[in-house]
Amino acid sequence: MAKLTAEERETISRAAHNELCRRSYVDYLRLVTHDTYIPAKFHGVICTKLEAVERGELKRLIVNLPPQHGKSATISDHFPSWYLGKHPSEHIICIAYGDDLAYRFGKSNRAAVEEYGGLFNVELSTDKAEMKNWETDSGGGMISTGIGGSITGHGAQIVIIDDPIKNRAEANSETYRKKIIEEYRSTIRTRLSPDGAIIVVMTRWHEADLCAWLMEQDKWELLSFPALAEEHDQLNRKLGAPLWPEFGYTAAHYAQIKKDLGSAVFAGLYQQRPAPQEGQLIMRAWIKTIDKIPDDVGSWTISVDATFSGGADPDYVSIQAWCASGANRYLADQIRRKMGLRETIEAIREMNQRWPDTYRVLIENKANGSAIIEVLTVEIQGIIPINPKSDKVTRLQAVSPQFEAGNIFILKAEWSDDYIHELTVFPAGKHDDQVDATTQALTDMRNCTDTFAPIVF
């Protein structure tokens, strides 16, 4: 058998490497970045999932990573070009928080097809080759746009949503968060082909963000990589182990970032948990749970946080029963579910029957609360209209010393875990009805007088 020449060996090696890049997305990344892309273990996990997307085996993927950890470089900057190399007649829509970032995604993928399309025998179309809207010579292509940009009339096999939230102000705006969700529901989701896939890439800013909403609506594959390993780590790291030490992101580096940003911000942006485990305004360590309410309690008080509407999808209503013994306060019972006006009235009646020693029933004198007060005043004693003047955060801060002093006790019940979670993540949480009912009760029990006049706090 004739010995191969150096040129023949080089040709075979190049052909083998090209085939590897066609099959392996992480090797393709190394190629198109000229070996400047050096993947960590978590990048490899992401690439494996993206290959499953390409094969049609994975239809819903969420990736949560800290800032500056290569999430866009791994996904939005290059995956579309690799996918279109293998499926040149299909379409991809990539959506970012703004046009500038969308332009970058379109440009980088277009450049990759232009330089490396030969791997797949794919070329750019000469008819449509804009940076944000380009096609292949087989009719497929990529559209990149900012959130809210025009994609009407365009379908896609793959939709990528990359960091739809730009900054803290947008994350904290309930209006903006709802806008993103509505954009997804009414526009983005409608562009997807029946067997298409959606990839959401983002850092967690808020507990009620797009990721949280999506996870409630459908079954998603979630890759969540916190900067410092926590329990049930997807990479099997030891507790506290850093995510990317080989790139300089050591535990000490993350500790300094946490010090600079504060626990609440670090928990969301770096731990992908938009509320610190220890709590925000109310620390988890302050909350005491008990198996049984003491026998010597009195001052039974029912506190109601009613919804503002009774439409097809009403908000949660929280109805709590509190009691006291000396300086201590006890949350003994709670009814919490989505209720309209009539259901809320019936639930208050039920709670009052459960605790017949109740002498005050606190109901905020707004929205449905006003109607509830009008109906129940004639049949239940001690209905007290509450007219809060300060904001929700200020009201919780005002009663937080009672928690810190160890004077608040929560009965262990099926509802207590959800209650503690809402209390400790506030104001970053999705709901606040239990918080509002709590501050209403504790403020009233502290300031209680013998008169039934409306209380202002």
C-alpha positions as CSV (number, residue, x, y, z in Angstrom):
1,M,0.0,0.0,0.0
2,A,1.4,3.4,-1.1
3,K,2.4,5.7,1.7
4,L,0.3,8.9,2.0
5,T,2.0,12.1,1.1
6,A,2.0,15.0,3.6
7,E,-0.5,16.9,1.3
8,E,-2.8,13.8,1.3
9,R,-2.6,13.5,5.1
10,E,-3.5,17.2,5.4
11,T,-6.4,16.8,3.1
12,I,-7.8,13.8,5.0
13,S,-7.2,15.6,8.3
14,R,-9.0,18.7,7.1
15,A,-11.9,16.7,5.8
16,A,-12.2,14.9,9.1
17,H,-12.1,18.1,11.0
18,N,-14.8,19.6,8.8
19,E,-17.0,16.6,9.3
20,L,-16.4,17.0,13.1
21,C,-17.5,20.6,12.9
22,R,-20.6,19.7,11.0
23,R,-21.6,17.1,13.6
24,S,-20.4,18.8,16.8
25,Y,-21.6,22.3,17.6
26,V,-18.9,23.0,20.2
27,D,-16.2,22.1,17.6
28,Y,-18.0,24.4,15.1
29,L,-17.8,27.2,17.7
30,R,-14.0,26.7,18.0
31,L,-13.7,26.9,14.2
32,V,-15.7,30.0,13.6
33,T,-14.2,31.9,16.5
34,H,-10.7,30.9,15.4
35,D,-10.1,29.0,18.6
36,T,-10.8,32.0,20.8
37,Y,-13.9,30.2,22.2
38,I,-12.7,28.0,25.0
39,P,-15.7,26.2,26.5
40,A,-16.1,25.5,30.1
41,K,-18.0,22.4,31.3
42,F,-21.3,24.3,31.5
43,H,-20.8,25.6,27.9
44,G,-20.5,21.9,26.8
45,V,-23.8,21.1,28.5
46,I,-25.5,23.9,26.6
47,C,-24.0,22.8,23.3
48,T,-25.2,19.3,23.9
49,K,-28.8,20.6,24.4
50,L,-28.5,22.8,21.3
51,E,-27.6,19.7,19.3
52,A,-30.8,18.1,20.6
53,V,-32.7,21.1,19.4
54,E,-31.1,20.8,15.9
55,R,-32.1,17.1,15.8
56,G,-35.7,18.0,16.6
57,E,-35.5,16.2,20.0
58,L,-35.9,19.3,22.2
59,K,-38.6,21.9,21.6
60,R,-38.4,24.1,24.6
61,L,-35.1,25.2,26.2
62,I,-34.4,27.9,28.8
63,V,-30.8,28.8,29.7
64,N,-30.1,30.9,32.8
65,L,-26.5,32.2,33.3
66,P,-24.8,35.1,35.1
67,P,-23.8,38.1,33.1
68,Q,-20.6,37.9,31.0
69,H,-20.5,34.1,31.1
70,G,-20.8,33.5,27.3
71,K,-24.5,32.7,27.0
72,S,-24.9,34.9,23.8
73,A,-21.6,33.8,22.4
74,T,-22.6,30.1,22.8
75,I,-26.1,30.5,21.5
76,S,-27.3,33.6,19.7
77,D,-24.0,34.6,18.1
78,H,-23.3,31.3,16.4
79,F,-26.0,28.6,16.7
80,P,-28.2,30.0,13.9
81,S,-25.4,29.7,11.4
82,W,-24.6,26.1,12.3
83,Y,-28.3,25.2,12.3
84,L,-28.9,26.8,8.9
85,G,-25.9,25.1,7.6
86,K,-27.6,21.8,8.3
87,H,-31.1,23.1,7.5
88,P,-30.6,25.8,4.9
89,S,-34.2,26.0,3.8
90,E,-35.5,26.8,7.3
91,H,-35.9,30.1,9.2
92,I,-34.7,31.4,12.5
93,I,-36.0,34.5,14.4
94,C,-33.7,35.9,17.0
95,I,-35.0,38.5,19.4
96,A,-33.0,40.7,21.9
97,Y,-33.8,43.6,24.2
98,G,-32.8,46.1,21.6
99,D,-31.9,46.6,17.9
100,D,-28.2,47.0,18.6
101,L,-27.8,43.6,20.1
102,A,-30.1,42.1,17.5
103,Y,-27.8,43.6,14.8
104,R,-24.8,41.9,16.4
105,F,-26.5,38.5,16.3
106,G,-27.5,38.9,12.7
107,K,-24.1,40.2,11.7
108,S,-22.1,37.4,13.4
109,N,-24.2,34.6,12.0
110,R,-24.2,36.1,8.5
111,A,-20.4,36.4,8.6
112,A,-20.1,32.8,9.7
113,V,-22.2,31.6,6.8
114,E,-20.2,33.8,4.4
115,E,-16.9,32.4,5.6
116,Y,-17.7,28.8,6.6
117,G,-20.8,28.0,4.6
118,G,-18.7,25.8,2.4
119,L,-18.7,23.3,5.2
120,F,-22.3,22.6,4.4
121,N,-22.4,23.7,0.7
122,V,-24.5,26.7,1.7
123,E,-24.1,30.3,0.5
124,L,-25.7,33.6,1.3
125,S,-28.5,34.7,-1.1
126,T,-27.6,37.7,-3.1
127,D,-31.3,38.8,-3.1
128,K,-31.5,39.4,0.7
129,A,-28.3,39.8,2.6
130,E,-28.9,42.6,5.2
131,M,-27.3,42.2,8.5
132,K,-30.6,41.8,10.4
133,N,-32.5,40.0,7.7
134,W,-30.5,37.6,5.4
135,E,-31.2,34.4,3.6
136,T,-29.4,31.4,2.3
137,D,-29.3,30.3,-1.3
138,S,-31.8,27.6,-0.4
139,G,-34.4,30.1,0.8
140,G,-34.0,29.8,4.5
141,G,-32.5,32.6,6.7
142,M,-32.4,34.6,9.8
143,I,-34.3,37.6,11.1
144,S,-32.9,39.6,14.1
145,T,-34.9,42.2,15.9
146,G,-35.4,44.0,19.2
147,I,-38.3,43.1,21.5
148,G,-41.4,44.5,19.9
149,G,-39.9,44.7,16.5
150,S,-41.8,43.6,13.4
151,I,-41.8,39.9,12.7
152,T,-45.4,39.7,11.5
153,G,-45.6,37.7,8.3
154,H,-42.5,35.7,9.1
155,G,-42.5,32.1,10.3
156,A,-39.6,30.2,11.9
157,Q,-38.5,26.8,12.8
158,I,-36.4,28.2,15.6
159,V,-37.1,31.2,17.8
160,I,-34.4,32.5,20.1
161,I,-35.1,35.1,22.8
162,D,-31.9,36.5,24.2
163,D,-32.1,38.7,27.3
164,P,-35.4,40.5,26.7
165,I,-34.7,42.6,29.8
166,K,-32.0,45.3,29.5
167,N,-31.6,46.6,33.1
168,R,-33.0,46.8,36.6
169,A,-35.5,49.5,35.9
170,E,-37.2,47.3,33.2
171,A,-37.0,44.2,35.4
172,N,-38.7,46.0,38.3
173,S,-41.4,47.5,36.1
174,E,-44.5,45.3,36.3
175,T,-45.8,47.1,33.2
176,Y,-42.7,46.2,31.2
177,R,-42.7,42.6,32.4
178,K,-46.3,42.2,31.3
179,K,-45.4,43.8,28.0
180,I,-42.8,41.2,27.3
181,I,-45.1,38.4,28.2
182,E,-47.9,39.8,26.0
183,E,-45.3,40.2,23.1
184,Y,-44.5,36.5,23.5
185,R,-48.1,35.4,23.6
186,S,-49.5,37.6,20.8
187,T,-46.6,37.8,18.5
188,I,-43.5,35.7,19.1
189,R,-45.3,32.4,19.8
190,T,-47.5,32.8,16.8
191,R,-44.5,32.9,14.5
192,L,-43.3,29.4,15.4
193,S,-43.9,26.5,13.1
194,P,-46.0,23.5,14.5
195,D,-42.9,21.4,15.2
196,G,-40.5,24.3,15.9
197,A,-38.4,25.0,18.9
198,I,-38.0,28.0,21.2
199,I,-34.8,28.9,23.1
200,V,-34.9,31.5,25.8
201,V,-31.5,32.8,27.0
202,M,-31.5,35.2,29.9
203,T,-30.2,36.3,33.3
204,R,-32.8,36.2,36.1
205,W,-33.8,39.7,37.2
206,H,-37.1,39.1,38.8
207,E,-39.2,36.3,40.2
208,A,-42.1,37.3,37.9
209,D,-40.1,37.5,34.7
210,L,-40.6,35.8,31.4
211,C,-38.8,32.6,32.5
212,A,-41.1,32.2,35.5
213,W,-44.2,32.7,33.4
214,L,-43.1,30.3,30.7
215,M,-42.3,27.5,33.2
216,E,-45.9,27.9,34.5
217,Q,-47.4,27.6,31.1
218,D,-45.5,24.7,29.5
219,K,-42.9,22.0,30.1
220,W,-39.4,23.4,29.5
221,E,-35.9,22.0,29.7
222,L,-34.2,24.3,32.2
223,L,-30.4,24.8,32.3
224,S,-29.8,27.0,35.3
225,F,-26.2,27.6,36.3
226,P,-25.6,29.7,39.4
227,A,-22.3,31.4,39.9
228,L,-21.8,29.5,43.2
229,A,-23.0,26.0,43.4
230,E,-26.1,25.3,45.4
231,E,-27.9,22.1,46.3
232,H,-28.9,19.8,43.4
233,D,-26.3,21.5,41.1
234,Q,-26.8,20.5,37.5
235,L,-23.0,20.2,37.1
236,N,-22.5,18.2,40.3
237,R,-20.3,20.8,41.8
238,K,-19.6,20.9,45.5
239,L,-21.6,23.5,47.4
240,G,-20.1,27.0,46.9
241,A,-17.9,25.9,44.0
242,P,-17.5,28.7,41.3
243,L,-18.9,28.3,37.9
244,W,-16.0,29.4,35.7
245,P,-12.8,29.5,37.7
246,E,-10.6,28.8,34.7
247,F,-11.7,32.2,33.3
248,G,-10.9,34.0,36.5
249,Y,-14.4,33.8,38.0
250,T,-13.2,32.4,41.4
251,A,-15.2,32.2,44.6
252,A,-13.4,35.2,45.8
253,H,-14.3,37.1,42.6
254,Y,-18.0,36.3,43.1
255,A,-17.8,37.2,46.8
256,Q,-16.6,40.7,45.8
257,I,-19.4,41.0,43.2
258,K,-21.9,40.1,45.9
259,K,-20.4,42.7,48.2
260,D,-20.6,45.3,45.5
261,L,-24.1,44.5,44.3
262,G,-25.8,43.4,47.5
263,S,-27.4,40.0,48.3
264,A,-30.7,40.7,46.5
265,V,-29.2,41.7,43.2
266,F,-26.5,39.0,43.3
267,A,-29.1,36.3,44.0
268,G,-31.0,37.1,40.8
269,L,-28.2,38.0,38.4
270,Y,-25.6,35.5,39.5
271,Q,-27.5,32.8,41.3
272,Q,-30.5,32.7,38.9
273,R,-32.7,33.0,42.0
274,P,-34.3,36.4,42.0
275,A,-34.5,36.6,45.8
276,P,-31.7,35.7,48.2
277,Q,-32.2,32.5,50.2
278,E,-31.8,34.4,53.5
279,G,-34.6,36.8,52.6
280,Q,-35.0,40.4,51.5
281,L,-36.9,42.6,53.9
282,I,-37.8,39.7,56.1
283,M,-35.0,37.2,56.8
284,R,-35.9,33.5,56.7
285,A,-34.0,33.0,59.9
286,W,-36.5,35.4,61.7
287,I,-39.5,33.2,60.9
288,K,-40.5,30.7,63.5
289,T,-42.9,27.8,62.8
290,I,-44.9,25.9,65.4
291,D,-46.9,22.7,65.5
292,K,-49.7,24.1,67.7
293,I,-51.2,27.4,68.6
294,P,-50.8,28.0,72.4
295,D,-53.9,27.7,74.6
296,D,-53.6,31.2,76.2
297,V,-54.0,33.3,73.0
298,G,-56.6,35.9,72.4
299,S,-57.2,39.1,70.3
300,W,-58.4,37.0,67.4
301,T,-58.2,39.0,64.2
302,I,-59.1,38.1,60.6
303,S,-57.2,40.1,57.9
304,V,-58.4,40.1,54.3
305,D,-56.4,41.1,51.2
306,A,-59.1,41.1,48.4
307,T,-58.6,41.2,44.7
308,F,-59.0,44.3,42.5
309,S,-61.1,42.5,39.9
310,G,-63.4,39.6,39.4
311,G,-62.8,38.8,35.8
312,A,-62.2,35.5,34.1
313,D,-58.8,35.2,35.8
314,P,-59.0,36.9,39.2
315,D,-56.0,37.6,41.5
316,Y,-55.2,35.7,44.6
317,V,-57.2,36.6,47.8
318,S,-55.6,36.0,51.1
319,I,-57.7,35.6,54.3
320,Q,-55.7,35.1,57.4
321,A,-56.6,34.4,61.1
322,W,-54.2,35.9,63.6
323,C,-54.1,35.8,67.4
324,A,-51.9,37.1,70.2
325,S,-50.4,36.2,73.5
326,G,-48.5,39.1,75.2
327,A,-46.0,40.4,72.6
328,N,-46.2,37.4,70.4
329,R,-48.4,37.1,67.3
330,Y,-49.5,33.8,65.7
331,L,-50.7,33.1,62.2
332,A,-53.2,30.3,62.9
333,D,-55.0,29.8,59.6
334,Q,-55.2,31.0,56.0
335,I,-57.5,30.6,53.0
336,R,-55.8,31.6,49.8
337,R,-56.9,31.1,46.3
338,K,-58.1,33.0,43.2
339,M,-61.5,34.3,44.0
340,G,-64.1,36.7,42.7
341,L,-66.3,38.9,44.9
342,R,-68.9,36.3,45.8
343,E,-66.3,33.6,46.5
344,T,-64.4,36.0,48.7
345,I,-67.5,36.8,50.8
346,E,-68.2,33.1,51.3
347,A,-64.6,32.5,52.3
348,I,-64.6,35.3,54.9
349,R,-67.8,33.8,56.3
350,E,-66.1,30.4,56.5
351,M,-63.1,31.8,58.3
352,N,-65.2,33.7,60.7
353,Q,-67.1,30.4,61.5
354,R,-63.8,28.6,62.1
355,W,-62.7,31.2,64.6
356,P,-65.8,32.4,66.5
357,D,-63.7,34.3,69.0
358,T,-62.7,36.8,66.3
359,Y,-63.5,40.3,67.3
360,R,-62.0,42.3,64.4
361,V,-62.2,41.6,60.7
362,L,-59.8,43.8,58.7
363,I,-60.7,44.6,55.1
364,E,-58.9,47.1,52.9
365,N,-61.4,49.7,51.9
366,K,-60.6,49.6,48.1
367,A,-61.9,47.8,45.0
368,N,-63.7,44.6,46.0
369,G,-63.0,45.4,49.6
370,S,-65.5,48.2,49.7
371,A,-68.3,45.9,48.4
372,I,-67.3,43.2,50.8
373,I,-67.5,45.6,53.7
374,E,-70.9,46.7,52.7
375,V,-72.3,43.2,52.4
376,L,-70.7,41.7,55.6
377,T,-71.0,44.6,58.0
378,V,-74.7,43.7,58.7
379,E,-73.9,40.1,59.5
380,I,-70.4,39.9,61.0
381,Q,-69.4,41.9,64.0
382,G,-66.2,43.9,64.0
383,I,-65.8,44.6,60.3
384,I,-63.0,47.3,60.2
385,P,-62.3,49.2,56.9
386,I,-58.6,49.7,56.5
387,N,-57.3,52.7,54.5
388,P,-53.5,52.3,54.0
389,K,-51.6,55.5,53.1
390,S,-48.0,54.2,52.8
391,D,-46.7,51.8,50.1
392,K,-46.4,48.0,50.5
393,V,-42.7,48.0,51.2
394,T,-43.0,50.7,53.9
395,R,-45.8,48.8,55.6
396,L,-43.7,45.6,55.7
397,Q,-40.7,47.5,57.0
398,A,-42.8,48.9,59.7
399,V,-43.7,45.5,61.1
400,S,-40.4,43.8,60.3
401,P,-39.0,44.5,63.9
402,Q,-41.7,42.1,65.2
403,F,-40.2,39.3,63.0
404,E,-36.6,40.2,63.9
405,A,-37.4,40.2,67.6
406,G,-38.8,36.6,67.3
407,N,-42.4,37.6,68.1
408,I,-44.1,36.2,65.0
409,F,-45.0,32.5,64.8
410,I,-46.4,30.6,61.8
411,L,-48.5,27.5,62.2
412,K,-47.1,24.6,60.2
413,A,-49.8,23.9,57.6
414,E,-50.1,23.0,53.9
415,W,-50.0,26.8,53.1
416,S,-47.1,27.8,55.3
417,D,-44.3,27.1,52.9
418,D,-45.8,29.3,50.2
419,Y,-46.5,31.9,52.8
420,I,-42.9,32.0,54.0
421,H,-41.6,32.1,50.4
422,E,-43.8,35.1,49.5
423,L,-42.8,36.9,52.6
424,T,-39.1,36.4,52.2
425,V,-38.8,37.2,48.5
426,F,-41.0,40.4,48.7
427,P,-40.7,42.8,47.0
428,A,-39.1,40.7,44.2
429,G,-41.9,38.1,44.2
430,K,-44.7,37.5,41.8
431,H,-47.4,37.8,44.4
432,D,-48.0,40.0,47.5
433,D,-51.5,39.2,48.8
434,Q,-50.2,37.3,51.8
435,V,-47.7,40.1,52.6
436,D,-50.5,42.7,52.5
437,A,-52.8,40.6,54.7
438,T,-49.9,40.2,57.2
439,T,-48.9,43.8,57.4
440,Q,-52.6,44.8,57.8
441,A,-53.0,42.4,60.7
442,L,-49.8,43.1,62.5
443,T,-50.2,46.9,62.2
444,D,-53.7,46.7,63.5
445,M,-52.9,44.4,66.4
446,R,-50.1,46.7,67.4
447,N,-52.2,49.9,67.2
448,C,-55.6,48.3,68.2
449,T,-58.0,50.6,70.1
450,D,-61.5,49.9,71.4
451,T,-63.2,51.9,68.7
452,F,-64.2,50.5,65.4
453,A,-63.2,53.6,63.4
454,P,-61.2,53.1,60.2
455,I,-57.6,52.6,60.9
456,V,-55.0,54.5,58.9
457,F,-51.4,53.3,58.7
